[in-house]
Amino acid sequence: MDFIQEGPFLIVERERFVARFPADPSRDLEQLQDQDIYVTVAGGPTYYATVMTLHAIDAALRRWAQTGEAAGGRYFWSTDLVITPRPGITAMIEAIDGLVREGEIAQACQIIPDPMAREIEDG
């Protein structure tokens, strides 16, 4: 998968959208279990998505059982959560592509201000 580094973001450009996510490009991105992604739809708004695997959710619940968070790991919730069956940025981008292609991203994720527009204003 081709990435563009722009400030703190790695960017993946597709025909229907641009995905931006803060990540260290030296990490093995195909092992990511969870990632926050900003998705700007072509000609449309920017959405925020938290993409996670079931393994990542299970790990959080187990950790919270030890730390006492979320009633001792008795629940998990996240706004704008998209669950993918396998780890890695490729699987995550495929999930986002499906949401955009099927017209479901507006139901799954909330619109936010474009993070790059803010950076330009501050710049």
The 8 nearest C-alpha neighbors of each residue, nearest first, counted from 0:
[[1, 2, 89, 11, 88, 92, 28, 12],
 [0, 2, 11, 3, 12, 10, 9, 4],
 [3, 1, 11, 10, 9, 4, 0, 12],
 [2, 4, 10, 9, 5, 11, 1, 8],
 [5, 3, 9, 8, 10, 6, 2, 7],
 [6, 4, 8, 7, 9, 3, 10, 19],
 [5, 7, 8, 4, 9, 21, 118, 115],
 [6, 8, 21, 5, 9, 22, 4, 20],
 [9, 7, 21, 20, 5, 6, 19, 4],
 [8, 10, 4, 20, 3, 19, 2, 21],
 [11, 9, 19, 3, 2, 18, 8, 4],
 [10, 12, 18, 2, 17, 19, 13, 1],
 [13, 11, 17, 10, 16, 18, 14, 2],
 [12, 14, 16, 15, 17, 11, 18, 96],
 [13, 15, 16, 12, 41, 17, 40, 96],
 [16, 14, 41, 13, 40, 99, 17, 100],
 [17, 15, 40, 41, 13, 39, 14, 12],
 [16, 18, 12, 39, 38, 11, 13, 40],
 [19, 17, 38, 11, 37, 10, 36, 12],
 [20, 18, 10, 37, 36, 9, 8, 38],
 [19, 21, 36, 8, 9, 22, 35, 37],
 [20, 22, 8, 7, 9, 19, 23, 35],
 [23, 21, 24, 20, 9, 8, 7, 26],
 [22, 24, 25, 26, 21, 9, 7, 28],
 [25, 23, 26, 22, 28, 9, 27, 4],
 [24, 26, 23, 27, 28, 22, 9, 29],
 [27, 25, 24, 23, 28, 22, 30, 29],
 [26, 28, 29, 30, 25, 31, 24, 87],
 [27, 29, 30, 31, 88, 87, 26, 24],
 [87, 28, 30, 27, 88, 31, 86, 89],
 [29, 31, 87, 28, 86, 27, 32, 88],
 [32, 30, 87, 28, 86, 33, 29, 88],
 [31, 33, 86, 52, 55, 51, 30, 87],
 [34, 32, 51, 50, 31, 52, 55, 35],
 [33, 35, 50, 49, 36, 51, 32, 31],
 [34, 36, 49, 48, 20, 50, 37, 33],
 [37, 35, 20, 48, 19, 47, 38, 34],
 [36, 38, 47, 19, 18, 46, 20, 48],
 [39, 37, 18, 46, 45, 17, 40, 36],
 [40, 38, 45, 17, 16, 44, 46, 41],
 [39, 41, 16, 43, 44, 15, 42, 38],
 [42, 40, 16, 15, 43, 39, 17, 14],
 [43, 41, 40, 44, 39, 16, 15, 45],
 [44, 42, 40, 41, 39, 45, 16, 46],
 [43, 45, 39, 40, 110, 46, 42, 113],
 [44, 46, 39, 38, 113, 110, 111, 40],
 [47, 45, 110, 38, 109, 111, 37, 108],
 [46, 48, 37, 108, 36, 109, 38, 111],
 [49, 47, 79, 36, 35, 108, 50, 80],
 [50, 48, 35, 80, 34, 79, 81, 36],
 [49, 51, 81, 34, 33, 82, 80, 48],
 [52, 50, 33, 82, 32, 83, 55, 81],
 [51, 53, 83, 54, 55, 82, 32, 84],
 [52, 54, 56, 55, 57, 51, 82, 84],
 [53, 55, 57, 52, 56, 58, 32, 51],
 [56, 54, 58, 52, 53, 57, 32, 51],
 [55, 57, 53, 59, 58, 54, 60, 52],
 [56, 58, 54, 60, 55, 59, 53, 61],
 [59, 57, 55, 61, 56, 60, 54, 62],
 [60, 58, 62, 56, 57, 61, 63, 55],
 [59, 61, 72, 63, 57, 62, 58, 64],
 [62, 60, 64, 58, 63, 59, 57, 72],
 [63, 61, 59, 65, 64, 60, 58, 66],
 [62, 64, 72, 68, 66, 60, 65, 67],
 [63, 65, 71, 72, 61, 62, 67, 66],
 [64, 66, 63, 62, 67, 71, 61, 72],
 [67, 65, 63, 68, 64, 62, 71, 72],
 [66, 68, 71, 63, 64, 65, 70, 69],
 [67, 69, 63, 71, 70, 66, 72, 64],
 [70, 68, 72, 71, 74, 73, 63, 67],
 [71, 69, 73, 68, 72, 67, 74, 64],
 [70, 72, 67, 64, 68, 69, 63, 73],
 [73, 71, 64, 60, 63, 69, 74, 70],
 [72, 74, 70, 71, 69, 60, 75, 64],
 [75, 73, 72, 69, 76, 70, 60, 71],
 [76, 74, 60, 69, 77, 73, 72, 56],
 [77, 75, 74, 78, 80, 69, 56, 79],
 [76, 78, 80, 79, 75, 49, 81, 48],
 [77, 79, 80, 76, 49, 108, 48, 109],
 [78, 80, 108, 48, 49, 107, 77, 81],
 [81, 79, 49, 78, 77, 50, 48, 82],
 [80, 82, 50, 49, 51, 79, 83, 48],
 [83, 81, 51, 52, 50, 80, 84, 53],
 [82, 84, 52, 85, 51, 91, 81, 94],
 [85, 83, 52, 82, 53, 86, 90, 51],
 [84, 86, 83, 52, 90, 87, 32, 53],
 [87, 85, 32, 31, 30, 52, 29, 90],
 [29, 88, 86, 31, 30, 89, 90, 28],
 [87, 89, 91, 90, 29, 28, 92, 31],
 [88, 90, 92, 87, 91, 93, 29, 0],
 [91, 89, 93, 88, 87, 92, 94, 85],
 [92, 90, 88, 94, 93, 89, 95, 87],
 [91, 93, 95, 89, 94, 90, 88, 96],
 [92, 94, 96, 90, 91, 95, 89, 97],
 [95, 93, 91, 97, 92, 96, 90, 98],
 [96, 94, 92, 98, 97, 93, 99, 91],
 [97, 95, 93, 99, 94, 98, 100, 92],
 [96, 98, 100, 94, 95, 99, 101, 93],
 [97, 99, 104, 103, 95, 101, 96, 100],
 [98, 100, 102, 96, 97, 104, 101, 103],
 [101, 99, 97, 102, 98, 96, 15, 103],
 [102, 100, 98, 103, 99, 97, 104, 96],
 [103, 101, 99, 100, 104, 98, 105, 97],
 [104, 102, 98, 106, 105, 101, 99, 107],
 [103, 105, 98, 107, 106, 99, 108, 102],
 [106, 104, 103, 108, 107, 109, 102, 110],
 [107, 105, 103, 104, 108, 109, 102, 79],
 [108, 106, 104, 105, 79, 103, 109, 80],
 [109, 107, 79, 105, 104, 106, 48, 46],
 [108, 110, 46, 47, 111, 105, 79, 107],
 [109, 111, 46, 45, 44, 47, 108, 112],
 [110, 112, 46, 45, 113, 109, 47, 44],
 [111, 113, 114, 45, 110, 117, 116, 44],
 [112, 114, 116, 45, 115, 111, 117, 39],
 [115, 113, 117, 116, 112, 118, 37, 111],
 [114, 116, 118, 117, 113, 119, 120, 112],
 [117, 115, 119, 113, 118, 114, 120, 112],
 [118, 116, 120, 114, 115, 119, 121, 113],
 [117, 119, 115, 121, 116, 120, 122, 114],
 [118, 120, 122, 116, 117, 121, 115, 114],
 [121, 119, 117, 122, 118, 116, 115, 114],
 [122, 120, 118, 119, 117, 116, 115, 114],
 [121, 119, 120, 118, 117, 116, 115, 6]]
